[in-house]
Each structure stands twice: as C-alpha cells, then as structure tokens.
C-alpha cells in the first residue's frame, strides 16, 4: 500500500518524518524574494528546512518562515553583491524580468541563460 501525502511514516519508532510540501520551483528557475530586493537562480532544494537552528533563530519571529516547506539554495544577487542565499518557498516568486543573474558561479554550474531559465550542466546532473 502506498501512503497518502498526509500520512506520517515512522522512521525509527521515536521519530516521524515531517509532511513534505510540493516544490513550486525547480533547479535552474530564476526567482526573486517577496520581501527583500534580490533575485537568484535555484541550484539545490531541501524538501523541508535543513539549515542550523542558529540560522533559523536569527530570523525575526514576525517574519520567520515555517519549517515544513521547501527551502531553496540560490546563487543570488542584489544591487551590491553576489552571494548564496537560503530561502523558504513562501518568500519566493518567479522572476518575470527575463534578465540573467550575474553571479560568478553560474557559468561553471549552468548552461547559458535561455528562455528565462538556466539548464544545469551535464556534470552536475544526477
């Protein structure tokens, strides 16, 4: 029997796996943050929060995202710099600008920008 999406499956008898939301974005998508002025290209996805407790607690409580949603690793840029960002799904939206991201790691990881997105280079695919 295949469990339904909302079923919690015991992993060890002491723990249960958290429910997993469906990811709205995929690797290579260009997105922007809903609250802060930065954009990025997704290079990895965690099905639920997978960063440190210290990182999570550093976010002000009134804007702290829920843990039980996809979190995205981005090669990000703002008007001042390029960096790596870790962002919850609730804080991202598709970037409709059709403009490429200017991050120094993109050429090594992705094919050239095409039709609003990036394709992962063959040597990074599973």
KADAVEN-V135161 format. One record per backbone hydrogen bond with DSSP energy under -1.0 kcal/mol. CO is the residue of the C=O (numbers start at 1). NH is the residue of the N-H. E is the energy in kcal/mol with one decimal. If there is no record, write none. Layout:
CO,NH,E + CO,NH,E
//
This chain:
4,7,-1.5 + 9,17,-1.5 + 15,11,-1.5 + 26,29,-2.2 + 28,118,-2.3 + 29,42,-2.2 + 30,95,-2.3 + 31,40,-2.3 + 32,93,-2.0 + 36,38,-2.0 + 38,33,-2.4 + 39,77,-2.6 + 40,31,-2.8 + 41,75,-2.4 + 42,28,-2.4 + 44,73,-2.6 + 46,71,-2.5 + 52,56,-2.0 + 53,57,-2.7 + 54,58,-1.2 + 56,59,-1.3 + 60,63,-2.0 + 67,49,-2.7 + 67,69,-1.5 + 70,89,-2.3 + 71,46,-3.2 + 72,87,-2.4 + 73,43,-2.8 + 73,44,-1.1 + 74,85,-2.0 + 75,41,-1.7 + 76,83,-2.2 + 77,39,-2.2 + 81,78,-2.3 + 83,76,-3.0 + 85,74,-2.8 + 87,72,-3.2 + 88,91,-1.3 + 89,92,-1.9 + 91,34,-2.7 + 93,32,-2.7 + 103,106,-1.5 + 105,109,-1.1 + 106,110,-3.2 + 109,121,-2.7 + 114,117,-1.2 + 117,114,-2.8 + 119,111,-3.5 + 121,124,-2.1 + 122,125,-1.4
//
